[in-house]
């Protein structure tokens, strides 16, 4: 769609799926009044205003794995074409020439391949280059040395990589830190005779510096699939005899197009179903194996936040979210966001989700902190949240068992309830005969159906907490009637429906 058409149309949709050419700027996002998710069918999201999407509570997802193999294979194709002068030899023969000596190449065996960026594509390139008997060095400040060793790559600084590499291939995302990472200084100090391949983002290289390197002989060749401006204008770099250029074909295989489409659709459906999407790029990255551990606890975290919001009294000043057991071994920011989203959604005028909940909490001036303990004495994993208010603090703990959320602790009271009813009635009472019956009698008298009841107490005949699952709402005059009972200290109802 043309920009004007997109602006006119997007307001009626909950999801927007784009490729790299469509610019989803702040204006488009503002026009998307119903948008919940923007999907990029591919890896790079530099055509989407992430800040604007995050502020609007819109998830931005991508499809980073569908075209991984295609991009890696295209990288290898360009590297081999550079090494053996395939395009020039092809054109020479087609024009009627037979100049074998003019196209003397080099072997890639025993050559050093410098891989800038050891993400999915960079890793697949490394695996393939090993089969060609190449020495592998890499630059990626966000990769652990153990991971690099596991895929056969020696980590170096960028300067050292450029000084040692016969071939340099780029596979980093485009950020302010990586823009122009191969500039004039880098080309001037690169190993003489090196060859550069870029199948990632055109803006990663200074194209004028590449041309200068070719003209001076510092570079033996370059292979470019991406450009700072696409399509590129005809000029000395694109037409250079030692440059191989292709029109952004990295993902252009039948298999990759199908996989990317499926992956993007799966991410959209996950967001629209209210589930955590695996590849949300404007939320903390969660590796697939970590996602598998944390995802079952997202509903539990959300319920904890929602219940705290209904049960709290007084001005909220902060919240502490704690993780125990297996989940505490991972980055739990997704669970923190779920607690905040559950707390904020009932009281916010904007769409609140895992994406913008931390932003909205900061805007409200809340102090949000995390605590982790890899040991849990009671459960394999436990998520807890303590809400600080002007009237004191309030805490809830939950876990996930058999694909169900279990509320297991309220303040100091241990219990085990499954919050699967529209309403939960929390009653502070003295542990004495008749307490439960009295509340049940009032509910029955007003035709309020009870689904279940759970009780937690600290000591016999002391204070206790009664939690009752209800199928019907509790009118205010009925709440007053319950609170008027002599053995009841307080009663609060939480609404889980909707």
C-alpha positions in Angstrom: 0.0 0.0 0.0 1.0 3.6 -0.5 1.5 5.6 2.7 -1.8 7.5 2.3 -3.8 4.3 1.7 -2.2 2.6 4.7 -3.1 5.6 6.9 -6.7 5.5 5.7 -7.1 1.7 6.1 -5.1 0.7 9.2 -7.6 2.0 11.8 -10.0 -0.9 11.1 -7.5 -3.7 11.9 -6.1 -5.4 14.9 -3.0 -6.7 13.2 -0.6 -5.4 10.6 1.9 -7.6 8.7 4.6 -5.9 6.6 7.8 -6.6 4.8 10.8 -4.3 4.7 9.5 -1.7 2.2 6.4 -0.6 4.3 7.3 2.2 6.8 5.3 1.9 10.0 6.0 5.3 11.5 4.5 7.1 14.4 1.7 8.5 12.1 0.7 5.0 11.0 0.7 3.7 14.6 -1.4 6.7 15.8 -3.9 5.9 13.0 -4.1 2.2 14.0 -6.6 2.8 16.8 -7.3 -1.0 17.1 -3.8 -2.3 16.5 -2.6 -4.9 18.9 0.3 -6.3 16.9 2.6 -5.4 14.0 4.4 -8.3 12.4 7.5 -8.0 10.3 7.7 -11.0 7.9 11.4 -11.2 8.2 14.2 -10.2 10.6 14.9 -6.5 10.6 12.4 -4.1 12.1 14.2 -0.8 11.4 11.2 0.2 9.2 8.9 0.2 12.3 8.9 2.9 15.0 9.4 0.7 18.1 9.2 3.5 20.6 5.8 4.6 19.2 4.5 1.0 19.1 5.7 0.4 22.7 4.0 3.6 24.0 0.8 2.5 22.3 0.9 -0.9 23.8 1.3 -2.6 20.4 3.5 -5.7 20.2 6.0 -5.8 17.4 7.0 -9.3 16.4 9.2 -10.6 13.7 10.0 -13.9 11.9 13.7 -14.3 12.5 14.2 -18.0 11.8 12.2 -18.6 8.6 14.9 -17.1 6.3 18.0 -18.0 8.3 19.1 -20.8 6.1 18.4 -18.9 2.9 20.5 -15.9 4.1 23.3 -18.2 5.2 23.3 -20.1 1.9 23.3 -16.8 0.0 26.3 -15.6 2.0 28.2 -18.8 1.1 27.2 -18.4 -2.6 28.6 -14.9 -2.6 31.7 -15.9 -0.8 32.5 -18.6 -3.3 31.6 -16.4 -6.3 34.1 -13.8 -5.0 36.7 -16.5 -4.5 36.4 -17.9 -8.0 35.3 -14.8 -9.9 32.2 -16.6 -11.1 30.1 -13.6 -12.4 33.0 -12.0 -14.4 33.9 -15.4 -15.9 30.3 -16.0 -16.8 29.9 -12.6 -18.6 33.2 -13.1 -20.4 32.3 -16.4 -21.8 28.8 -15.2 -22.8 30.4 -12.4 -24.7 32.5 -14.9 -26.8 35.7 -14.7 -24.8 37.9 -17.6 -23.4 40.1 -15.9 -20.8 40.9 -18.6 -18.2 44.0 -16.7 -16.9 42.0 -13.5 -16.3 39.9 -15.2 -13.7 42.4 -16.9 -11.4 40.7 -17.4 -8.0 41.6 -18.5 -4.5 40.5 -21.5 -2.4 38.6 -20.8 0.8 40.2 -23.8 2.5 42.5 -22.7 5.3 41.4 -19.1 4.8 40.2 -17.1 7.8 36.5 -16.1 7.8 35.6 -13.2 10.1 31.9 -13.3 11.1 30.5 -10.1 12.5 27.4 -11.1 14.4 26.9 -14.6 15.8 23.1 -14.7 15.8 21.1 -17.2 13.9 22.4 -16.4 10.4 26.0 -15.9 11.6 25.9 -19.2 13.4 24.6 -21.0 10.3 27.3 -19.4 8.2 29.9 -20.7 10.7 28.6 -24.2 10.5 28.8 -24.2 6.7 32.2 -22.6 6.6 33.6 -25.3 8.8 32.7 -27.8 6.1 35.0 -25.9 3.7 37.9 -26.1 6.1 38.0 -22.5 7.0 39.3 -21.0 10.2 36.6 -19.0 12.0 36.9 -15.8 14.0 34.0 -13.7 15.2 33.0 -10.4 16.6 29.9 -10.2 18.8 29.9 -8.4 22.2 26.6 -10.0 23.1 27.7 -13.6 22.7 29.2 -15.7 25.5 32.7 -17.1 24.7 31.5 -20.6 25.6 28.8 -20.3 22.9 31.3 -19.1 20.3 33.7 -22.0 21.2 30.8 -24.5 20.8 30.3 -23.4 17.2 34.0 -23.4 16.5 34.5 -19.6 16.5 37.3 -17.6 18.2 36.0 -14.3 19.5 38.1 -11.2 18.7 37.7 -7.5 18.8 36.5 -6.0 15.6 39.9 -4.5 14.8 41.6 -7.8 15.4 39.1 -9.7 13.3 39.6 -7.3 10.3 43.4 -7.6 10.6 43.2 -11.4 10.5 40.4 -12.2 8.1 40.6 -13.1 4.4 36.9 -12.9 4.1 34.6 -10.7 6.3 30.9 -11.3 6.4 28.4 -9.1 8.3 25.4 -10.5 10.2 24.6 -7.9 12.8 21.3 -6.0 13.3 21.2 -2.4 12.3 21.5 -0.2 15.5 23.0 3.1 16.2 26.0 1.2 17.5 26.5 -0.9 14.3 25.6 1.7 11.7 28.7 2.3 9.6 30.7 -0.3 11.5 32.8 -0.8 8.4 33.9 2.7 7.7 37.0 4.4 6.2 39.2 3.6 9.2 38.3 0.0 9.2 38.8 -0.4 5.5 42.2 1.3 5.8 43.3 -1.2 8.5 41.7 -4.4 7.1 43.9 -7.2 6.0 45.3 -6.5 2.5 43.5 -8.4 -0.1 40.4 -9.2 2.1 37.0 -9.7 0.6 33.8 -8.3 2.2 30.3 -9.8 2.0 27.2 -8.1 3.3 23.8 -9.9 3.3 22.5 -8.1 6.4 21.8 -4.4 6.2 23.3 -1.9 3.7 23.8 0.8 6.4 26.3 -1.4 8.2 29.0 -0.3 5.8 30.2 3.0 4.4 29.8 2.4 0.7 32.3 5.2 -0.2 34.8 3.4 2.0 34.2 0.1 0.2 34.7 1.8 -3.2 37.9 3.4 -1.9 39.2 0.0 -0.7 38.5 -1.5 -4.1 40.1 1.4 -6.0 43.3 1.3 -3.8 43.6 -2.5 -4.0 43.2 -2.9 -0.2 40.1 -5.0 -1.0 40.2 -7.8 -3.5 36.4 -7.8 -3.8 33.1 -7.1 -2.3 29.8 -8.9 -2.5 26.7 -6.9 -1.6 23.1 -8.1 -1.4 21.9 -5.0 0.6 22.5 -1.3 0.1 22.0 1.9 2.1 19.4 3.0 -0.5 17.4 0.4 -2.3 17.3 0.0 -5.2 20.8 1.5 -5.4 21.7 4.0 -8.1 24.0 2.9 -10.9 27.5 4.1 -10.1 31.2 3.2 -9.6 30.5 0.7 -6.7 27.6 -1.2 -8.2 29.4 -1.3 -11.6 32.9 -2.1 -10.2 34.5 -5.1 -11.9 35.5 -6.6 -8.5 32.0 -6.1 -7.0 29.3 -8.7 -7.0 25.8 -7.2 -6.4 22.4 -8.9 -6.0 19.0 -7.2 -5.4 18.4 -8.1 -1.7 18.0 -11.9 -2.4 19.0 -13.1 1.0 15.6 -14.4 1.9 14.4 -15.0 -1.7 13.9 -18.8 -1.7 10.5 -20.5 -2.0 11.2 -22.3 1.3 12.1 -19.1 3.2 9.1 -17.2 2.0 6.8 -20.0 3.2 8.6 -20.4 6.6 8.6 -16.6 7.2 4.9 -16.3 6.4 4.0 -19.2 8.7 6.2 -17.8 11.5 4.8 -14.3 11.2 1.2 -15.6 11.3 2.0 -17.7 14.4 3.3 -14.7 16.2 0.2 -12.6 15.3 -2.1 -15.3 16.5 -0.3 -15.7 19.8 -0.6 -11.9 20.5 -4.3 -11.8 19.5 -5.0 -14.8 21.8 -3.3 -12.9 24.7 -0.4 -15.3 24.8 3.3 -14.3 25.0 4.7 -14.2 21.5 8.1 -15.9 21.2 9.6 -13.2 18.9 8.4 -9.9 20.4 11.1 -7.4 19.6 9.9 -4.5 21.7 9.9 -6.6 24.9 12.8 -8.4 26.5 14.2 -11.1 24.3 13.4 -14.6 25.6 15.2 -17.5 24.1 12.9 -20.4 23.0 14.1 -22.7 25.7 13.5 -20.0 28.3 10.2 -19.2 26.8 9.1 -22.8 27.3 9.8 -22.6 31.0 8.3 -19.1 31.7 5.3 -19.1 29.4 3.1 -21.2 31.8 3.7 -18.7 34.5 2.5 -15.6 32.6 -1.2 -16.3 33.4 -0.2 -16.8 37.0 1.7 -13.6 37.1 -1.1 -11.7 35.5 -3.6 -13.0 38.0 -1.4 -12.0 40.9 -1.2 -8.5 39.6 -4.9 -8.3 39.0 -5.8 -9.6 42.4 -3.4 -7.2 44.1 -5.1 -4.3 42.3 -8.5 -5.2 43.6 -7.4 -6.1 47.1 -5.1 -3.1 47.8 -6.1 -0.1 49.8 -4.3 3.3 49.6 -2.0 5.0 47.2 0.4 2.5 45.4 4.0 3.5 45.8 5.9 0.5 44.5 5.9 -3.2 43.8 8.4 -6.0 44.3 8.2 -9.1 42.2 10.0 -12.2 43.4 10.8 -15.5 41.6 11.8 -18.7 43.3 12.9 -22.1 42.1 13.3 -23.1 38.4 12.0 -19.8 37.0 14.5 -17.8 39.0 17.3 -19.3 36.9 16.1 -17.2 33.9 15.6 -13.6 33.0 12.1 -13.1 34.3 11.3 -9.6 33.0 8.4 -11.1 31.0 6.8 -12.3 34.3 7.4 -8.9 35.8 5.6 -7.3 32.9 2.7 -9.7 33.3 2.3 -8.8 37.0 2.3 -5.1 36.1 -0.1 -5.6 33.2 -2.6 -7.5 35.5 -2.3 -4.7 38.0 -2.7 -1.8 35.6 -5.2 -3.1 33.0 -8.4 -2.7 35.1 -7.5 0.9 36.0 -6.0 2.2 32.8 -7.6 4.0 29.9 -5.2 2.6 27.4 -4.6 -0.9 26.2 -2.2 -2.5 28.7 -0.1 -5.6 27.8 3.3 -7.1 28.3 4.8 -4.5 26.0 3.9 -1.2 27.7 3.1 -2.2 31.2 6.6 -1.4 32.5 6.5 1.9 30.7 3.1 2.8 32.3 4.4 1.8 35.7 7.4 4.1 35.4 5.1 6.9 34.2 3.1 6.5 37.4 6.3 6.9 39.5 6.2 3.4 40.9 9.3 1.8 42.3 9.5 -1.6 40.6 12.1 -4.1 41.8 12.9 -7.8 41.3 14.2 -10.5 43.6 15.3 -14.0 42.7 16.0 -17.1 44.8 16.9 -20.3 43.0 15.7 -22.4 45.9 11.9 -22.8 46.6 11.1 -24.8 49.7 7.4 -25.3 48.8 7.1 -25.5 45.0 9.2 -26.2 41.9 8.6 -22.5 40.9 6.9 -19.7 42.7 6.1 -16.1 41.6 5.2 -13.6 44.3 4.4 -9.9 44.3 4.4 -7.4 47.2 2.5 -4.2 46.7 3.6 -1.2 48.8 0.9 1.3 49.5 0.4 4.3 51.8 -1.6 1.9 54.1 1.1 -0.8 54.2 2.0 -3.8 52.1 0.0 -6.7 50.5 1.5 -9.8 49.0 0.3 -12.7 46.8 2.1 -15.8 45.6 1.1 -18.2 42.8 2.5 -21.1 40.8 1.4 -23.1 37.7 0.5 -26.8 38.1 -1.2 -29.0 35.5 -1.6 -26.0 33.2 -3.6 -24.1 35.9 -2.8 -21.1 38.0 -2.8 -21.8 41.7 -2.9 -19.0 44.3 -0.9 -20.5 47.2 -0.3 -17.6 49.6 -1.9 -14.3 50.6 0.2 -12.3 53.0 1.2 -14.9 55.7 -1.6 -17.3 54.9 -0.8 -20.5 52.9 -3.6 -21.9 50.8 -4.3 -23.5 47.4 -7.0 -22.2 45.2 -7.5 -22.2 41.4 -9.0 -18.8 40.4 -11.3 -20.1 37.7 -14.4 -18.2 38.7 -15.5 -14.7 37.7 -15.3 -13.4 41.3 -13.2 -14.2 44.4 -14.3 -13.1 47.8 -11.4 -12.6 50.3 -12.6 -12.6 54.0 -10.4 -11.8 57.0 -12.0 -13.7 59.9 -11.4 -15.3 63.2 -10.9 -19.1 63.0 -14.0 -20.2 64.9 -17.0 -22.5 64.4 -19.7 -20.9 62.2 -17.5 -18.4 60.4 -17.7 -20.2 57.0 -21.4 -21.0 57.5 -22.3 -17.4 58.3 -20.8 -16.1 55.0 -22.3 -19.0 53.0 -25.7 -18.3 54.5 -25.6 -14.6 53.4 -24.5 -15.6 49.9 -27.3 -18.2 49.6 -29.9 -15.7 50.9 -29.0 -13.3 48.0 -28.8 -16.1 45.4 -25.0 -15.8 45.0 -23.7 -19.2 43.9 -20.5 -20.5 45.6 -18.1 -22.5 43.4 -15.4 -23.4 45.9 -13.9 -22.2 49.2 -10.4 -22.3 50.6 -9.1 -21.4 54.0 -5.6 -20.5 55.3 -4.8 -19.9 58.9 -1.6 -19.3 60.9 -2.7 -20.9 64.2 -5.8 -22.7 65.6 -8.5 -20.3 66.7 -6.5 -17.3 65.5 -6.8 -15.1 62.5 -7.7 -16.8 59.2 -8.2 -16.0 55.5 -11.3 -17.4 53.7 -11.2 -17.3 49.9 -14.5 -18.1 48.2 -15.0 -18.6 44.4 -18.3 -17.0 43.2 -20.2 -17.4 40.0 -22.2 -14.2 40.6 -21.3 -10.6 41.5 -21.6 -9.4 45.1 -23.6 -6.1 45.4 -22.3 -3.5 47.8 -25.1 -4.0 50.3 -24.2 -7.7 50.5 -20.6 -6.9 51.2 -21.7 -4.5 54.0 -23.8 -7.4 55.4 -20.7 -9.7 55.4 -18.4 -7.1 57.0 -21.0 -6.5 59.7 -20.5 -10.1 61.0 -18.8 -10.0 64.4 -16.0 -12.4 63.5 -15.2 -10.7 60.2 -12.3 -8.1 60.2 -12.6 -7.3 56.5 -14.0 -8.5 53.2 -12.9 -7.6 49.7 -14.1 -8.9 46.3 -11.9 -9.2 43.2 -13.3 -9.5 39.7 -11.5 -11.8 37.4 -14.1 -11.8 34.6 -13.4 -9.7 31.5 
